[in-house]
Amino acid sequence: MTKSFVLREYIFTFIFWLVFTIVLWCNFQTDTDKYLASIQAVIIAISSFMFTHFLTNKLLPKALRAKKMKRFLIQTVMVIFLLSIIFSVIFTYLEVSPKRQLPPNFWDHIPFLWKGFYMSLPASFLINGSACGIKFYKEHGRIERDHILLQQAHLENQLKLLQDQINPHVVFNILNHIHILMKRDTELADFLLMKFSDILRYQLYHCNQNLVPLDKEIEYLQNLVEVEKLRWGNELDVKAIWEIGSKKAFIAPLLLVPFIENAFKYVCRLPGHKGYIKINYKEEAGNLSFYVENSYSDVTMYKKKDGAGGIGLQNVKKRLKLQYPDSHDLKIESDGLVYKVTLTLKLSDKNE
């Protein structure tokens, strides 16, 4: 595709300068013989091509990359003057108008050269100005495309980094649960190991995508909640409601994991009080409503290391800002007894 584009550009350039030469010849041959008009047209076309090519393909891209357009403006003026001098020499010694006798003394030619020079300035300015305008538009577009691609690559790398910071934490927690249960209940440990296999399979084969099917993500979260419920047993009252209206929706993988992890990690279990966690996940018409509530107490804040303001939630806030910049609303509330997270966002209907 790139070779085809370059070939088309070469063909366009050739046709442009060929038409330019023919137009010059048609104009010149009305005042002089056709042979002389051909020489004039060819010399002007070649010199114009060389100067404009140097200006637009060498100086302009360099000036745009270095952001030194003032220097380029000076260089452009110099090129216009040089090209006008060449035109002046051609018009003076290869006359377009009927032949006239030049003075024998070269210094007496200066008025004729000067007249040809300032008469050539508009033509030289038009040729170089048009070429620079076209090239500037193309170069500016290319720079903008490169900048967009660079930004996209940067965002993808940033998202990958944030996602990688989440995955090991989840894996560590589950393995730790299984290790503890193997000493007390091998059947339950075996069940959790199968759940962990499903979780790991999802992380290995789906989480490397920008978006994943919503039902797959829900299945992963359900497995995660099930593991946590089995781990805590009767110590916590866990209620989770999952409602999916469309199976065609897509969501960023592991986006909601930190909310669920923190709910289980920082749930309050003061003496005489049974902790609780409520999870409500609802999707309707491409809109997601996610709500997590858990018992909470400032007394247990000394245990907190990466809770509401820690790494996990900071990561998910960054991911929401990057992947759902204008289509999400996140609220985190706490009154000292209850901790609530409410998230609404617009889901995608295709895997982009």
Residue frames as qw, qx, qy, qz and C-alpha x, y, z in Angstrom:
[[0.000, 0.885, 0.466, 0.000, 0.00, 0.00, 0.00],
 [0.314, -0.787, 0.112, 0.519, 2.86, 2.34, 0.80],
 [0.398, -0.135, 0.605, 0.677, 4.59, 1.60, -2.53],
 [0.209, 0.621, 0.674, 0.341, 1.33, 2.26, -4.38],
 [0.128, -0.931, -0.259, 0.222, 0.92, 5.60, -2.58],
 [0.370, -0.598, 0.338, 0.625, 4.50, 6.64, -3.42],
 [0.373, 0.168, 0.701, 0.584, 4.01, 5.62, -7.06],
 [0.106, 0.810, 0.556, 0.151, 0.84, 7.70, -7.31],
 [0.246, -0.877, -0.026, 0.412, 2.66, 10.66, -5.80],
 [0.403, -0.321, 0.530, 0.673, 5.47, 10.35, -8.38],
 [0.281, 0.451, 0.714, 0.456, 2.96, 10.10, -11.22],
 [0.039, -0.912, -0.400, 0.087, 1.07, 13.15, -9.94],
 [0.328, -0.733, 0.191, 0.564, 4.32, 15.15, -9.65],
 [0.394, -0.048, 0.648, 0.651, 5.38, 14.18, -13.18],
 [0.183, 0.657, 0.658, 0.318, 2.01, 15.10, -14.69],
 [0.158, -0.908, -0.243, 0.303, 1.95, 18.42, -12.81],
 [0.295, -0.631, 0.343, 0.630, 5.36, 19.56, -14.09],
 [0.356, 0.181, 0.730, 0.555, 4.63, 18.26, -17.58],
 [0.095, 0.814, 0.558, 0.133, 1.44, 20.31, -17.73],
 [0.261, -0.854, -0.020, 0.450, 3.31, 23.28, -16.27],
 [0.382, -0.312, 0.537, 0.684, 5.94, 23.03, -19.04],
 [0.265, 0.450, 0.726, 0.447, 3.32, 22.74, -21.76],
 [0.038, -0.908, -0.402, 0.112, 1.45, 25.80, -20.45],
 [0.310, -0.711, 0.216, 0.593, 4.69, 27.80, -20.44],
 [0.367, -0.033, 0.672, 0.643, 5.49, 26.72, -23.99],
 [0.176, 0.683, 0.664, 0.248, 1.99, 27.66, -25.21],
 [0.142, -0.927, -0.195, 0.286, 2.42, 31.09, -23.64],
 [0.360, -0.601, 0.377, 0.606, 5.96, 31.72, -24.91],
 [0.448, 0.125, 0.703, 0.538, 5.49, 30.49, -28.48],
 [0.238, 0.847, 0.474, -0.002, 3.00, 33.28, -29.20],
 [0.031, -0.972, 0.113, 0.203, 5.83, 35.87, -29.05],
 [0.093, -0.672, 0.686, 0.263, 8.82, 33.93, -30.33],
 [0.611, 0.282, -0.664, -0.328, 9.71, 30.90, -32.43],
 [0.903, -0.289, -0.137, -0.287, 8.67, 27.49, -31.17],
 [0.798, 0.154, -0.429, 0.394, 12.22, 26.17, -30.72],
 [0.158, 0.390, -0.405, 0.812, 13.23, 29.09, -28.50],
 [0.617, -0.411, 0.053, -0.669, 9.94, 28.82, -26.59],
 [0.931, -0.126, -0.341, -0.028, 10.67, 25.13, -25.96],
 [0.576, 0.226, -0.469, 0.630, 14.12, 25.94, -24.52],
 [0.172, -0.428, 0.265, -0.847, 12.67, 28.66, -22.29],
 [0.786, -0.335, -0.101, -0.509, 9.86, 26.44, -21.03],
 [0.895, -0.031, -0.409, 0.173, 12.16, 23.49, -20.28],
 [0.405, 0.295, -0.451, 0.738, 14.78, 25.61, -18.46],
 [0.356, -0.409, 0.199, -0.817, 12.14, 27.38, -16.35],
 [0.876, -0.257, -0.209, -0.352, 10.35, 24.12, -15.54],
 [0.811, 0.061, -0.463, 0.351, 13.59, 22.32, -14.56],
 [0.219, 0.316, -0.417, 0.824, 14.87, 25.20, -12.41],
 [0.542, -0.392, 0.060, -0.741, 11.45, 25.63, -10.78],
 [0.915, -0.177, -0.335, -0.140, 11.25, 21.91, -10.03],
 [0.663, 0.155, -0.499, 0.536, 14.76, 21.78, -8.52],
 [0.006, 0.337, -0.357, 0.871, 14.22, 24.79, -6.26],
 [0.667, -0.325, 0.000, -0.670, 10.71, 23.85, -5.12],
 [0.894, -0.074, -0.441, 0.007, 11.74, 20.22, -4.57],
 [0.482, 0.191, -0.523, 0.677, 14.66, 21.34, -2.38],
 [0.225, -0.333, 0.239, -0.884, 12.42, 23.75, -0.52],
 [0.756, -0.235, -0.049, -0.609, 9.48, 21.41, 0.09],
 [0.943, -0.035, -0.331, -0.028, 11.21, 18.02, 0.46],
 [0.648, 0.142, -0.445, 0.602, 14.35, 19.07, 2.33],
 [0.091, 0.271, -0.316, 0.905, 13.90, 22.36, 4.13],
 [0.554, -0.376, -0.110, -0.735, 10.19, 22.25, 5.04],
 [0.857, -0.290, -0.420, -0.070, 10.11, 18.80, 6.75],
 [0.592, 0.055, -0.451, 0.665, 13.29, 19.65, 8.63],
 [0.083, -0.324, 0.171, -0.927, 11.82, 22.97, 9.80],
 [0.701, -0.387, -0.244, -0.547, 8.57, 21.29, 10.93],
 [0.837, -0.196, -0.468, 0.204, 10.44, 18.64, 12.93],
 [0.488, 0.009, -0.351, 0.799, 12.73, 21.24, 14.52],
 [0.121, -0.851, -0.496, 0.125, 9.87, 23.76, 14.89],
 [0.314, -0.471, 0.137, 0.813, 11.97, 26.51, 13.30],
 [0.433, 0.687, 0.559, 0.165, 9.51, 28.04, 10.87],
 [0.001, -0.947, 0.051, 0.317, 11.05, 31.52, 11.07],
 [0.335, -0.493, 0.647, 0.476, 14.29, 30.18, 9.63],
 [0.464, 0.315, 0.778, 0.282, 12.31, 28.37, 6.95],
 [0.257, 0.895, 0.332, -0.153, 10.57, 31.64, 6.04],
 [0.105, -0.817, 0.376, 0.424, 13.94, 33.28, 5.48],
 [0.408, -0.171, 0.809, 0.386, 15.07, 30.31, 3.38],
 [0.441, 0.606, 0.660, 0.050, 11.88, 30.53, 1.32],
 [0.156, 0.943, 0.025, -0.294, 12.49, 34.21, 0.57],
 [0.240, -0.613, 0.618, 0.430, 16.06, 33.39, -0.53],
 [0.460, 0.148, 0.833, 0.271, 14.83, 30.61, -2.83],
 [0.362, 0.808, 0.453, -0.101, 12.21, 32.93, -4.36],
 [0.019, 0.895, -0.243, -0.373, 14.89, 35.56, -5.04],
 [0.341, -0.374, 0.766, 0.396, 17.27, 33.01, -6.59],
 [0.457, 0.402, 0.776, 0.165, 14.55, 31.59, -8.81],
 [0.258, 0.910, 0.235, -0.223, 13.53, 35.11, -9.85],
 [0.146, -0.732, 0.486, 0.455, 17.16, 35.83, -10.83],
 [0.407, -0.025, 0.845, 0.347, 17.19, 32.71, -13.02],
 [0.379, 0.704, 0.600, -0.013, 13.92, 33.78, -14.64],
 [0.065, 0.919, -0.053, -0.386, 15.36, 37.25, -15.21],
 [0.266, -0.479, 0.684, 0.481, 18.43, 35.82, -16.97],
 [0.411, 0.285, 0.832, 0.242, 16.21, 33.65, -19.18],
 [0.272, 0.841, 0.453, -0.117, 13.87, 36.52, -20.07],
 [0.050, -0.870, 0.224, 0.437, 16.82, 38.83, -20.79],
 [0.115, -0.513, 0.734, 0.430, 19.05, 36.60, -22.90],
 [0.092, 0.213, 0.917, 0.324, 16.40, 34.22, -24.27],
 [0.244, 0.131, 0.125, -0.953, 13.82, 36.85, -25.07],
 [0.321, 0.450, 0.822, -0.139, 10.15, 36.04, -25.19],
 [0.311, 0.833, 0.171, -0.425, 9.32, 39.34, -26.81],
 [0.729, 0.662, 0.012, 0.174, 10.64, 40.14, -30.31],
 [0.780, -0.041, -0.071, 0.620, 14.41, 40.27, -30.52],
 [0.026, -0.997, 0.012, -0.068, 16.00, 43.45, -29.31],
 [0.634, 0.480, -0.353, 0.492, 19.60, 44.50, -29.39],
 [0.666, -0.689, -0.173, 0.229, 21.29, 44.43, -25.97],
 [0.032, 0.946, -0.320, 0.021, 24.05, 46.94, -25.20],
 [0.741, 0.388, -0.503, 0.217, 27.57, 45.57, -25.71],
 [0.055, 0.439, -0.639, 0.630, 28.58, 46.50, -22.14],
 [0.433, -0.284, -0.851, 0.084, 27.40, 43.95, -19.53],
 [0.118, -0.284, -0.527, 0.793, 26.79, 46.65, -16.91],
 [0.326, 0.090, -0.181, -0.923, 24.27, 48.20, -19.26],
 [0.463, -0.183, -0.809, -0.313, 22.32, 44.95, -19.06],
 [0.100, -0.117, -0.752, 0.641, 21.52, 45.56, -15.36],
 [0.420, 0.136, 0.152, -0.884, 18.29, 47.54, -16.05],
 [0.665, 0.090, -0.546, -0.501, 17.00, 44.72, -18.25],
 [0.461, -0.014, -0.856, 0.235, 17.94, 42.09, -15.64],
 [0.068, 0.087, 0.574, -0.811, 16.39, 44.16, -12.86],
 [0.566, 0.098, -0.111, -0.811, 13.16, 44.55, -14.81],
 [0.676, 0.049, -0.694, -0.244, 13.05, 40.81, -15.46],
 [0.264, 0.031, -0.817, 0.512, 13.78, 40.16, -11.77],
 [0.250, 0.134, 0.507, -0.814, 10.91, 42.12, -10.25],
 [0.653, 0.148, -0.281, -0.687, 8.55, 40.98, -13.01],
 [0.608, 0.093, -0.786, -0.061, 9.47, 37.37, -12.15],
 [0.077, -0.198, 0.715, -0.666, 8.91, 37.75, -8.41],
 [0.685, 0.000, 0.214, -0.696, 5.12, 37.13, -8.53],
 [0.840, 0.226, -0.424, -0.252, 5.56, 34.00, -10.65],
 [0.429, 0.298, -0.768, 0.371, 8.35, 32.68, -8.42],
 [0.284, -0.171, 0.585, -0.740, 6.34, 33.41, -5.29],
 [0.791, 0.068, -0.014, -0.607, 3.26, 31.70, -6.73],
 [0.758, 0.256, -0.597, -0.057, 5.19, 28.57, -7.74],
 [0.329, 0.209, -0.767, 0.509, 7.02, 28.16, -4.43],
 [0.384, -0.142, 0.416, -0.812, 4.09, 29.29, -2.31],
 [0.834, 0.044, -0.182, -0.520, 1.73, 26.79, -3.91],
 [0.713, 0.209, -0.658, 0.120, 4.25, 23.95, -3.61],
 [0.117, 0.220, -0.692, 0.677, 4.97, 24.81, 0.05],
 [0.575, -0.123, 0.208, -0.782, 1.27, 25.03, 0.84],
 [0.878, 0.070, -0.354, -0.315, 0.56, 21.58, -0.58],
 [0.611, 0.221, -0.678, 0.344, 3.62, 20.06, 1.07],
 [0.117, -0.273, 0.551, -0.780, 2.88, 21.74, 4.40],
 [0.755, -0.111, 0.030, -0.645, -0.65, 20.32, 4.36],
 [0.882, 0.119, -0.452, -0.068, 0.68, 16.82, 3.65],
 [0.435, 0.281, -0.654, 0.552, 3.52, 17.03, 6.18],
 [0.329, -0.283, 0.408, -0.804, 1.27, 18.46, 8.86],
 [0.864, -0.075, -0.123, -0.482, -1.22, 15.65, 8.26],
 [0.789, 0.180, -0.561, 0.173, 1.55, 13.05, 8.46],
 [0.162, 0.313, -0.609, 0.710, 2.91, 14.55, 11.70],
 [0.585, -0.226, 0.224, -0.746, -0.60, 14.59, 13.17],
 [0.915, 0.015, -0.315, -0.252, -1.10, 10.93, 12.20],
 [0.605, 0.247, -0.627, 0.425, 2.25, 9.97, 13.73],
 [0.129, -0.323, 0.490, -0.799, 1.35, 11.91, 16.87],
 [0.777, -0.166, 0.025, -0.607, -2.00, 10.14, 17.13],
 [0.882, 0.110, -0.458, 0.009, -0.34, 6.74, 16.63],
 [0.361, 0.315, -0.621, 0.620, 2.26, 7.60, 19.27],
 [0.417, -0.288, 0.350, -0.788, -0.46, 8.65, 21.71],
 [0.890, -0.059, -0.189, -0.411, -2.38, 5.47, 21.00],
 [0.747, 0.195, -0.578, 0.265, 0.72, 3.34, 21.60],
 [0.070, 0.337, -0.559, 0.754, 1.38, 5.25, 24.82],
 [0.646, -0.226, 0.173, -0.708, -2.19, 4.70, 26.03],
 [0.914, 0.039, -0.362, -0.176, -2.03, 1.00, 25.16],
 [0.552, 0.257, -0.625, 0.488, 1.24, 0.63, 27.08],
 [0.192, -0.317, 0.444, -0.816, -0.19, 2.55, 30.01],
 [0.808, -0.149, -0.029, -0.569, -3.33, 0.40, 30.07],
 [0.846, 0.130, -0.511, 0.079, -1.22, -2.76, 29.86],
 [0.276, 0.312, -0.616, 0.669, 0.86, -1.56, 32.81],
 [0.469, -0.258, 0.312, -0.785, -2.24, -0.81, 34.87],
 [0.898, -0.028, -0.220, -0.381, -3.76, -4.17, 33.99],
 [0.706, 0.225, -0.607, 0.288, -0.57, -6.04, 34.85],
 [0.027, -0.345, 0.569, -0.746, -0.58, -4.35, 38.26],
 [0.711, -0.178, 0.155, -0.662, -4.02, -5.87, 38.92],
 [0.857, 0.136, -0.449, -0.213, -3.54, -9.44, 37.69],
 [0.481, 0.235, -0.743, 0.402, -0.75, -10.60, 40.09],
 [0.272, -0.233, 0.501, -0.788, -2.70, -9.30, 43.09],
 [0.820, -0.016, -0.045, -0.570, -5.74, -11.42, 42.18],
 [0.800, 0.218, -0.558, 0.019, -3.66, -14.52, 41.55],
 [0.216, 0.320, -0.705, 0.594, -1.79, -14.12, 44.85],
 [0.509, -0.194, 0.368, -0.753, -5.01, -13.85, 46.88],
 [0.893, 0.059, -0.176, -0.410, -6.57, -16.95, 45.34],
 [0.689, 0.281, -0.630, 0.222, -3.44, -19.06, 45.74],
 [0.017, -0.323, 0.638, -0.699, -3.17, -17.97, 49.35],
 [0.719, -0.129, 0.175, -0.660, -6.78, -19.05, 49.97],
 [0.901, 0.157, -0.371, -0.164, -6.15, -22.47, 48.44],
 [0.432, 0.376, -0.689, 0.443, -2.97, -22.94, 50.48],
 [0.304, -0.270, 0.553, -0.727, -4.83, -22.30, 53.73],
 [0.818, 0.002, 0.066, -0.572, -7.79, -24.52, 52.85],
 [0.726, 0.301, -0.617, -0.045, -5.61, -27.48, 51.83],
 [0.164, 0.254, -0.794, 0.527, -4.69, -27.90, 55.48],
 [0.384, 0.042, 0.567, -0.728, -8.33, -27.95, 56.64],
 [0.701, 0.410, 0.453, -0.367, -10.64, -29.06, 53.83],
 [0.325, -0.229, 0.713, 0.578, -9.14, -30.78, 50.77],
 [0.319, 0.550, 0.746, 0.201, -12.49, -31.05, 48.95],
 [0.075, 0.940, 0.234, -0.235, -13.11, -27.34, 49.27],
 [0.265, -0.656, 0.443, 0.550, -9.51, -26.64, 48.25],
 [0.399, 0.106, 0.790, 0.454, -10.04, -28.84, 45.17],
 [0.240, 0.787, 0.567, 0.033, -13.19, -26.90, 44.30],
 [0.074, -0.923, 0.047, 0.375, -11.38, -23.60, 44.70],
 [0.402, -0.370, 0.625, 0.557, -8.53, -24.89, 42.57],
 [0.378, 0.449, 0.728, 0.356, -10.98, -25.56, 39.73],
 [0.077, 0.942, 0.305, -0.117, -12.37, -22.06, 40.15],
 [0.290, -0.751, 0.323, 0.497, -8.85, -20.72, 40.09],
 [0.480, 0.025, 0.710, 0.515, -8.23, -22.64, 36.85],
 [0.273, 0.755, 0.562, 0.201, -11.20, -20.88, 35.26],
 [0.131, -0.953, -0.036, 0.271, -9.99, -17.51, 36.55],
 [0.422, -0.523, 0.511, 0.536, -6.47, -18.10, 35.27],
 [0.472, 0.318, 0.703, 0.426, -7.73, -19.29, 31.88],
 [0.164, 0.910, 0.380, 0.036, -9.73, -16.10, 31.52],
 [0.246, -0.879, 0.187, 0.362, -6.75, -13.93, 32.44],
 [0.501, -0.292, 0.630, 0.517, -4.42, -15.75, 30.05],
 [0.343, 0.270, 0.753, 0.492, -6.65, -15.87, 26.96],
 [0.075, 0.806, 0.545, 0.220, -8.98, -12.87, 27.21],
 [0.307, -0.868, -0.163, 0.355, -7.40, -10.10, 29.25],
 [0.456, -0.239, 0.363, 0.777, -4.85, -9.21, 26.56],
 [0.176, 0.568, 0.583, 0.554, -7.69, -7.63, 24.56],
 [0.019, -0.203, 0.114, -0.972, -8.88, -4.05, 24.89],
 [0.623, -0.103, 0.150, -0.761, -12.49, -5.19, 25.31],
 [0.025, 0.025, -0.999, 0.014, -14.02, -8.53, 26.26],
 [0.425, -0.418, -0.627, -0.502, -17.58, -9.89, 26.05],
 [0.383, -0.502, 0.280, -0.723, -19.61, -8.78, 29.04],
 [0.918, -0.248, -0.101, -0.293, -20.87, -12.28, 29.88],
 [0.805, 0.184, -0.412, 0.385, -17.27, -13.59, 30.07],
 [0.125, 0.453, -0.409, 0.782, -16.30, -10.77, 32.41],
 [0.655, -0.418, 0.099, -0.622, -19.36, -11.44, 34.58],
 [0.955, -0.075, -0.287, -0.012, -18.46, -15.13, 34.78],
 [0.564, 0.312, -0.457, 0.614, -14.97, -14.18, 35.92],
 [0.187, -0.451, 0.325, -0.810, -16.31, -11.82, 38.60],
 [0.839, -0.308, -0.085, -0.441, -18.78, -14.44, 39.78],
 [0.875, 0.050, -0.403, 0.262, -15.96, -16.95, 40.20],
 [0.295, 0.394, -0.419, 0.763, -13.96, -14.37, 42.11],
 [0.485, -0.426, 0.186, -0.741, -16.86, -13.60, 44.45],
 [0.930, -0.172, -0.247, -0.210, -17.54, -17.31, 44.92],
 [0.694, 0.195, -0.491, 0.489, -13.94, -17.89, 45.97],
 [0.008, 0.386, -0.389, 0.836, -14.12, -15.06, 48.49],
 [0.708, -0.352, -0.021, -0.612, -17.46, -16.28, 49.89],
 [0.930, -0.084, -0.355, 0.037, -16.10, -19.77, 50.43],
 [0.494, 0.311, -0.480, 0.655, -13.01, -18.37, 52.05],
 [0.178, -0.351, 0.351, -0.850, -14.88, -16.24, 54.60],
 [0.264, -0.258, -0.926, 0.083, -17.63, -18.77, 55.22],
 [0.290, -0.738, -0.608, -0.041, -20.11, -17.71, 57.92],
 [0.395, -0.388, -0.200, 0.808, -18.05, -14.70, 58.95],
 [0.083, 0.230, -0.200, -0.949, -19.58, -12.55, 56.20],
 [0.499, 0.560, 0.609, -0.257, -23.02, -12.10, 54.71],
 [0.110, -0.297, 0.533, 0.784, -22.45, -11.78, 50.96],
 [0.537, 0.592, 0.558, -0.223, -25.26, -11.02, 48.53],
 [0.129, -0.339, 0.522, 0.772, -24.57, -10.60, 44.81],
 [0.592, 0.599, 0.470, -0.265, -27.08, -9.89, 42.04],
 [0.237, -0.277, 0.600, 0.712, -26.02, -10.16, 38.39],
 [0.539, 0.644, 0.476, -0.262, -28.38, -8.93, 35.68],
 [0.221, -0.278, 0.569, 0.742, -27.27, -8.89, 32.03],
 [0.562, 0.573, 0.297, -0.517, -29.71, -7.60, 29.45],
 [0.673, 0.686, -0.213, -0.176, -27.50, -7.97, 26.35],
 [0.873, -0.236, 0.321, 0.282, -24.91, -10.59, 25.51],
 [0.653, 0.598, 0.151, 0.439, -23.47, -8.41, 22.74],
 [0.148, -0.973, 0.126, -0.125, -22.01, -5.75, 25.03],
 [0.774, 0.223, -0.316, 0.501, -18.27, -5.44, 25.65],
 [0.424, -0.902, 0.046, -0.060, -16.29, -4.09, 28.60],
 [0.264, 0.714, -0.596, 0.255, -12.65, -3.46, 29.50],
 [0.815, -0.130, -0.558, 0.085, -11.26, -6.60, 31.21],
 [0.611, -0.251, -0.510, 0.550, -10.69, -6.68, 34.99],
 [0.026, 0.554, 0.027, 0.832, -11.99, -3.14, 35.31],
 [0.586, -0.602, -0.076, -0.537, -14.18, -3.87, 38.35],
 [0.795, -0.067, -0.542, 0.263, -11.87, -6.28, 40.19],
 [0.268, 0.229, -0.469, 0.810, -10.36, -3.66, 42.57],
 [0.480, -0.368, 0.048, -0.795, -13.81, -2.69, 43.85],
 [0.897, -0.228, -0.298, -0.233, -14.69, -6.29, 44.71],
 [0.700, 0.124, -0.508, 0.485, -11.25, -7.03, 46.15],
 [0.068, 0.323, -0.376, 0.866, -11.32, -3.99, 48.41],
 [0.661, -0.382, -0.104, -0.637, -14.85, -4.77, 49.60],
 [0.922, -0.203, -0.329, 0.022, -13.68, -8.16, 50.88],
 [0.614, 0.220, -0.408, 0.639, -10.33, -6.90, 52.09],
 [0.069, 0.200, -0.344, 0.915, -11.58, -3.97, 54.15],
 [0.555, -0.506, -0.481, -0.453, -15.01, -5.21, 55.25],
 [0.226, -0.508, 0.509, -0.657, -15.62, -4.46, 58.92],
 [0.749, -0.227, -0.617, -0.088, -15.92, -7.46, 61.31],
 [0.130, -0.512, 0.496, -0.689, -15.92, -5.88, 64.74],
 [0.095, -0.067, -0.942, 0.316, -16.69, -8.13, 67.74],
 [0.260, 0.437, 0.669, -0.542, -20.41, -8.76, 67.97],
 [0.479, 0.647, -0.008, -0.593, -21.06, -7.58, 64.43],
 [0.716, 0.171, 0.617, 0.278, -21.27, -9.73, 61.30],
 [0.036, -0.458, 0.358, 0.813, -19.80, -8.02, 58.29],
 [0.626, 0.543, 0.548, -0.116, -21.71, -7.80, 55.05],
 [0.126, -0.308, 0.511, 0.792, -21.08, -7.12, 51.37],
 [0.574, 0.602, 0.479, -0.280, -23.67, -6.26, 48.73],
 [0.193, -0.257, 0.600, 0.733, -22.92, -6.39, 45.03],
 [0.544, 0.625, 0.474, -0.299, -25.40, -5.31, 42.39],
 [0.198, -0.283, 0.613, 0.711, -24.42, -5.59, 38.73],
 [0.512, 0.606, 0.562, -0.234, -26.97, -4.58, 36.11],
 [0.157, -0.190, 0.534, 0.809, -26.68, -4.02, 32.37],
 [0.391, 0.643, 0.631, -0.187, -29.54, -2.58, 30.38],
 [0.469, 0.858, 0.202, 0.052, -29.54, -1.11, 26.86],
 [0.658, 0.491, -0.155, 0.549, -25.76, -0.85, 26.81],
 [0.149, -0.743, 0.289, -0.585, -25.56, 0.97, 30.16],
 [0.658, -0.073, -0.681, 0.313, -23.84, -0.60, 33.14],
 [0.422, -0.730, 0.152, -0.516, -24.79, 0.08, 36.76],
 [0.712, 0.047, -0.617, 0.332, -22.37, -1.38, 39.30],
 [0.412, -0.728, 0.159, -0.525, -22.85, -0.99, 43.04],
 [0.681, -0.012, -0.644, 0.349, -20.74, -2.38, 45.89],
 [0.397, -0.720, 0.157, -0.547, -21.46, -1.79, 49.56],
 [0.712, -0.046, -0.637, 0.292, -19.67, -3.20, 52.58],
 [0.566, -0.801, -0.187, 0.054, -19.68, -2.68, 56.32],
 [0.512, 0.531, -0.203, 0.644, -16.94, -0.32, 57.30],
 [0.541, -0.810, -0.182, 0.137, -15.34, 1.23, 60.35],
 [0.227, 0.875, -0.315, 0.290, -12.67, 3.86, 60.87],
 [0.679, -0.609, 0.403, -0.082, -11.38, 1.73, 63.73],
 [0.885, 0.022, 0.397, 0.242, -9.91, -0.72, 61.22],
 [0.449, 0.890, -0.078, 0.001, -8.31, 1.99, 59.11],
 [0.318, -0.753, 0.561, 0.129, -4.88, 1.23, 60.57],
 [0.728, -0.011, 0.663, 0.174, -4.92, -1.99, 58.54],
 [0.602, 0.761, 0.228, -0.077, -5.47, -0.13, 55.31],
 [0.523, -0.373, 0.419, 0.641, -2.59, 0.05, 52.86],
 [0.040, -0.078, 0.569, 0.818, -4.10, 0.44, 49.43],
 [0.221, 0.535, 0.773, -0.260, -7.81, 0.98, 49.93],
 [0.315, 0.849, 0.399, -0.141, -9.83, 3.92, 48.67],
 [0.158, 0.942, -0.229, -0.189, -6.80, 5.99, 47.86],
 [0.603, -0.437, 0.617, 0.254, -4.43, 3.09, 47.21],
 [0.107, -0.323, 0.738, 0.583, -2.95, 1.44, 44.16],
 [0.251, 0.320, 0.904, 0.135, -5.97, -0.67, 43.19],
 [0.208, 0.808, 0.513, -0.204, -8.56, 2.09, 43.04],
 [0.036, -0.745, 0.258, 0.614, -6.10, 4.60, 41.65],
 [0.219, -0.141, 0.821, 0.508, -5.46, 2.19, 38.79],
 [0.227, 0.537, 0.805, 0.110, -9.13, 1.71, 38.01],
 [0.086, 0.858, 0.212, -0.460, -9.68, 5.48, 38.07],
 [0.092, -0.559, 0.528, 0.633, -6.89, 5.90, 35.53],
 [0.221, 0.116, 0.896, 0.367, -8.32, 3.13, 33.35],
 [0.204, 0.731, 0.629, -0.167, -11.77, 4.72, 33.43],
 [0.029, 0.821, -0.073, -0.565, -10.25, 8.04, 32.43],
 [0.116, -0.403, 0.709, 0.567, -8.36, 6.44, 29.53],
 [0.074, 0.141, 0.930, 0.331, -10.96, 4.00, 28.22],
 [0.062, -0.714, -0.685, -0.131, -14.22, 5.73, 29.18],
 [0.296, 0.028, -0.144, 0.944, -13.23, 9.41, 29.26],
 [0.286, -0.059, -0.009, -0.956, -16.70, 10.90, 28.70],
 [0.681, -0.164, -0.505, -0.505, -18.97, 7.95, 29.39],
 [0.612, -0.232, -0.708, 0.265, -18.60, 7.03, 33.06],
 [0.319, -0.707, 0.133, -0.617, -19.54, 8.31, 36.49],
 [0.659, -0.060, -0.668, 0.340, -17.78, 7.00, 39.61],
 [0.377, -0.710, 0.136, -0.579, -18.84, 7.82, 43.17],
 [0.612, -0.029, -0.696, 0.375, -17.08, 6.56, 46.30],
 [0.387, -0.658, 0.043, -0.644, -18.79, 7.35, 49.61],
 [0.576, -0.134, -0.721, 0.360, -18.19, 6.51, 53.24],
 [0.376, -0.745, -0.053, -0.549, -19.91, 7.67, 56.43],
 [0.159, -0.546, 0.698, -0.435, -17.65, 5.78, 58.83],
 [0.648, -0.061, 0.670, -0.358, -19.97, 2.76, 59.00],
 [0.776, 0.435, 0.457, -0.005, -20.70, 1.92, 55.37],
 [0.183, -0.473, 0.524, 0.684, -18.45, 2.08, 52.32],
 [0.652, 0.576, 0.457, -0.186, -20.19, 2.47, 48.95],
 [0.190, -0.311, 0.577, 0.731, -18.96, 2.44, 45.35],
 [0.576, 0.617, 0.466, -0.264, -21.33, 3.37, 42.53],
 [0.192, -0.344, 0.584, 0.710, -20.22, 3.20, 38.93],
 [0.643, 0.610, 0.409, -0.217, -22.22, 3.85, 35.77],
 [0.143, -0.491, 0.555, 0.656, -20.73, 3.68, 32.31],
 [0.723, 0.517, -0.048, -0.457, -21.68, 3.32, 28.67],
 [0.698, -0.186, 0.658, 0.213, -20.63, -0.04, 27.28],
 [0.201, 0.451, -0.587, -0.642, -19.44, -0.66, 23.75],
 [0.847, 0.229, 0.289, -0.383, -21.52, -2.82, 21.43],
 [0.858, 0.475, -0.179, 0.084, -18.50, -4.04, 19.47],
 [0.799, -0.418, 0.134, 0.410, -15.01, -5.28, 20.19],
 [0.331, 0.936, -0.118, 0.023, -12.83, -2.34, 19.02]]
